[in-house]
Amino acid sequence: MAKTSVEKAKKRLDKAVSRLEALSQDDGALTAAQARKLSSLKAEREALQDTARAVSERLDSTIQKIKGVLESRG
């Protein structure tokens, strides 16, 4: 099954956040710019996760409606 663009974007953000977190552990402290970027990436990741949850809920609802229609006809 093909990944959705939201899933691909989330995976890229997760990797970017992981890299920045690894940098902070290696060097002991993030620069101010890195800290801002990390914060921004974390916020974007949260937003994507919220979007993915909403899409999933809507898909589940739509699937249930379609099943109901099909069952009522058959």
N, C-alpha and C positions, 0 to 999 in steps of 0.2 A: 504494500500500500504506500502511495506517495505521501511524503510529509507535506503538511500545509505550510504556507509562508510564515504563519505565526510560529509553528513549531521550529522551523529553520531559524527564524530570527531569535527565538528564545534560546536555542542551542548556541548560536553565535554569541549572544549576550552572556550566557553562562560561562562560556570559555573565556571571554574577555574579563569578566569579573574574577574568575579563577586565576587568570594570569596576573591581574593587578594585586589580588590578595597574596599570591606567591611572591611578588616583588616586595610587598610590604614586610613579609616575613624574612626574606633574604637580606634586605637592606636595613631592617630594623624600624624604619619609618618611611612613610610616603611623603613625597614632596607635596606642597599645597595643591599643585595642578593635578597630580595623580590622585590625591584624596578627593578632589572635586569630581574628577572623571569616574572614580570608583563609586562615589555617591550617586552620580548621574546614571551610571550603568545599573546600579542596584534599583534605583527608582524606575528605570525603564523596564527592567526585568519584572518588577512587581506589576507594572501596568500590563505587560504582555501576559503575565500569568492570570491577571484578572480578566483580560480579554479572552484568553483561552478557556477559562472556566465558564464565562458567559456564553461563548460559542458552543461549548460542550453541552451546557444546559439547554440551549435552544435546539441543538441537534437532537438531544434526547427527547425533548418535548415533541418535535416534529416527527420523529420516528414513532413515538407512541400514538400520535394522531393518525399517521398513515396506517399503522397496524390496526387501529380501531376501525378505520374506514374499510380496510381489506377484510377484516373479520365480519363486519356487518353485511358485507356483500357475499360472503362465501359461506 
